[in-house]
Amino acid sequence: MGRYFGRKLAIYALTFFVAVTINWLIPRFMPGDPVSRMVARAGMQTPEGVAAMREYYSSLFGFDVPVWQQYLNFWGGLLTGDLGVSLWAFPQPVSSIIVAAVPYTLGLLIPAILLSWWAGNKFGAYAARKKVLDNTVLPIWYVLTATPYMWLAILLAWALGKVAGLFPVGRTFSASLRPEWSWVFVTDLVSHWFLPFLSLFLVAFGGWAIGMRNMVIYELESDYAHYLGALGAPGKLVRRYAFRNAMLPQITGLALQLGVIVGGAVVTEIVFDYRGLGYLVLEAIKSSDFFLLQGIFLFIVIGVLVANFIIDVVYVLVDPRTRAGMGGGA
């Protein structure tokens, strides 16, 4: 088992290196000059003053050295926890901006991922055994899983926010409030959180339900299920084995879908002006803030890799065939 996880860690380390390198390169291919934006923001008019400010900001942000040196400086700062200074919220450090936004994104992502996965698997397994439910609800699930996150977010904001007036649209909490542990703030926070959560939940729920429904039907038609039935095993026992075997591809699917769900969360936050990492991505792009973009993508890369590693560990624990294979390899 140690060799298995050692190989996994080596693969994840290589993936991290490549992803972070691409993360460093992408902002530098974007149009726009962040130094010029900073100079224009200062409103300097004289050529001497503009030149002095350009030299100051270029030196401050490390743009006055060759590209290869910037890359090495980036890794040096990364290993020491220094992600640089944000151009959008100058002179705040990138790390403090991300730390302030991460709780809102995690509070949106974790419930949406876990609840949609759990509920989708339960409903999919149940629909596989109920023909009426399968024929009536399955088309709705197909529509949900094919719906883009952004489109559903806009639709929910219009229907439940603007038309019905049931939930607020925009921001993480009301502008008149400040974060604190009070009933007024918590209820306001949840009311702003619900629509972004619902849009992520519904799209993911449809995909998990369809996947589990198809897998359970496949397992119930397999040879071992028919053999158990011929031996006189209760139908409940056969369905239990079918559900457990059908769960294994769903666990793998969860690992594969994490990046898609995180990307959907970023777009959803932009639609609802939800002040998480998605909102920061939009502001960083508009401001050509290389450092903030790098910090956000770095957090997303680390989060997806850690979550995938946890799923690998869970897969070993729930699948005896994997453990048997590891033991045989040793």
N, C-alpha and C positions, 0 to 999 in steps of 0.2 A: 504493500500500500504506500510505503514511503517513496518508492521509486515512481509510482504512478503520479502522486501529487508533486513530486520533484519535477517530473516532465511537464506537468500542467503549469507549475510556477514559472518554469523556463519559457514556456510558450507565452504566458501572460506578460512576462517581463519584456520579451521581444515585441509583443503587440503594443505594450505601453510605450516603448522607445519609438517605434514607427509612428504610432498615433500622435505622440507629443511632437515629433519632428514635423509631421504634416500640419499639426495644429499651429506650429510656429511659422510655417511657410504660407499658409492660406491668407492670413491678414496682409502679408506683404505683397500679395498679388492683387489686392483690392485697389480700386481707384481711390484717389484722394491722398492728400499729404497732411498727416496729423500736425506737423510743426506749423504749416501754413494756417491751419485752423486755430491753433493756439495764438499765433501772432495776430490773426484777424480778430479774435475774441478780445485781445488786449486793446485794439483800436489805435495802435501806433500809426502815425502818419508820416513821419520823417524817414527818409531812406536809411540814415544812420541808425535810428532807433530800431527799424525793422530788421536790419542786418544784425544788430547786437542781440535782439531777442531771438532771431533764428539760430544764431550761434549758441545762445544760452540753452534753448530748448533742445537743440540737437545734441548738445553735450549731456544735458540732464537725462534724456531718454535713451542715450547710447547710440544715436543714429550717426554720430560723427566718426565711427570706426567701420572697417570693412564688414561685409555681411557675415563672413565666416567668424569674425570676432564677436559680432552680435549674437550668433548662434551659441558660441561657447559661453558668453556672458549669460545668456538665457538659462542654460543648464546649470551654471554656477549659482545663479539666483534661485533657481528652482530647488536645488539640493539644500539650500539654506533657508528656504521658506519665503524668499523675497520674490513676489510676482510683479513688482514694479509699481509705478504710480499711475493712477487712472487719468487719462486726458479728459474724459467726460466729466468727472467729479474732482478735477484737480483742486488741491494736491492730496486727496485721500488715497491711501494705498489700496491696491486692488483686493488684497486679502480681506480687508475689513468690509469692503462693499459686498463681496461674495458671501462672507459669513453672515451678514445681515439679511441677505436674500435667500440663502439656502433653506432655512426652516420653512418658509412659505412653499417652496418648490417641493421639498420632501413631504410636507403635510398634504400636498396635492397628489403627488405621485404614489406614495406608498399605499394609502387606502385604495386608490383607483386600481393599481396593479393587483394587489392581493384580493380585494373584494371581487373584482371582475373575474379573476382567475378561479376563485373558489365558487362563486355563484354560477359562472358559465359552465364549469365542469359539472356541477350538480344538476343544473337545468338540462344540459345536453344529455347526460346519462338518463335522466328521467324521460326526456322526449324520445329517446331511442326505444323505450319500452311502451310508450303510449302513442298509438298511431294518430289519434285525433289531435293531440297536442303537436305532434310532429308535422302534420299537414297544415295546421293553422298558424303556428308560431314560426316555423322554419323560414318562410319567406321574409318575415320581419328581421330575423337574424341575419339573413343574407344581405338585406338592405343596410343594416347597421354596420356590419363588418366591411362593406364596400364604401361606406360614407367617409370622406376625409374629415379629420379632426376639426380642421378650421371651419368647414362648411357647417358641420353639426353645431359647433360652438356659436357661430353667427345665428343659426336658426333658433337655438335655445335662448340666446340673448334677446332676440326679437320677440319670440313667443311668450316666454315666461318672465322676461324682464320688462320689455317695452309695452307689449300688449296686455298681458295679464297683470303686470306689476307685482308679481309675487316675490321677486328677488331683485336686489340691486345689480346694476350692470356697470362694471368698471371699478378699478382699484381693489386693493386687498382688504381695506376697511375704510370707513367713512373719514373724510378729511378732517372732520371736527374732533376726532378721537386720537388718542395716543396709546401705543401698546402698553397694556397693564393687565394684571390678573384681577379683572373685575367682570361681573356678569354682563354688564352692558357691552364691554369690549368683546368678550368671547362670543356672545350672540351675534353681534355685528360682523365679527370675523367669519363665523360659520355661514351667515347669510350671503356674504360675498364669495365664500369658498364653494358653495354648493353647485352653482352652474358650471364653473370650470371642471369640477370633479365629475359631474354628471355627464358632460360631453366625453371625457376620457373613459369613464366607466362603460357607457353604452357601446361605444365602438369596440372596445376590447372585449366586452361581454359577448357580443355577437360572434366574434371569431372563436373564442374559447368554447362557446356552446356548440357551434357547428363542428369544430374539431372533435370534441368529446362525443357528440352524437354519432359521428361517422366511425370513430374508433370502437365504441361500444357495440355498434351493429356488426362491425368486422369481427370483434372478439366473440360475440355470441354465435357467429356462424363458423367459427374455427373448429378444428377437429377435437380439441380437448373439451370444448363446451358440449359438443354432441356426445362425446364419450362419457362425460360426467352425467349427462341426461340419460344415456342408455343404462348407466349403472344405478339409476334411481336417485341421484343426488337431488336435493330440493332446488327448485328454480332460484330461490333467494341466494343459495350458496354459489350457483353457477354465475349469477349476475354479479356477486361480490368479487369473484375471481376475474370476471371480465372487466369490471370497473378498475380493479387494481392494475391489471395489465394495460388498460387504456390510459391510465394516469402517467405512465412512463414517457410516452411521446409528448404529452402535455407539459411535463417538466422540462423536457428538451426545448419545446416550443417557447416556454417562458423565457429561457435563456436567449433564444434567437430573437424574440420580440422586444426585449428590453430597450434596445437602441431605438426601435420604431416608436415605442411608447414615450420614451424620453423626448424624442423629436416632436411627437404630437403634443406633449405637455408644453414645450417651448412655444409652439405656434398658438396653442390655446391661451397661454398667458398673454401673448401679444394681443389676441382678440379681446380679451376681457380687461386689458390693462392691469393684469394681476402682477404685483410687484415682486415677482420671483426672478429666476435666472432668465426666463424668456424675455421679460421686460428689459433686463440688462443687456441681452444680446441685441435687441433692437436699438437701444440707445448707443451701444458701443459701435454698431455698424454706422449709424447716422453720424457719429462723432469721429469715425476712423480711429477708434481707441483700440490699438493693437493689444495693449497689455490686458485690458479688461476682457477682450474676446479670448485671448490665450488662457486667462485664468478660468473663465467659465467653461471652455471646452476641456480644459485640464480636469476640472471637477467632474464633468460629465463622463470623460474617459475613465477616470479612476472609479467612479460610482458603478458604471456598467461592468468594468472588469471585476470589481469586488463582488458584485451581485452574481455574475456568471460563475465565479469561483465557488461561491456559496452553493449555487445550484449544482455544480459538479459534485460537491461534498454530499449534498442531499441525495443526488442520484445514486451515489455509491451506497448510501445507507438504505435506500428503499428498493434497490434492484439487486437481488441475490446473484443474478448472472454476472453482473459487473464484479462483485466481490469474488466469485468463483474464478473468473477469468484472471483477476489480479493475483489470486493465490496460485493458479496454475502457471502464470508467467514467472512467478518467483521460484 
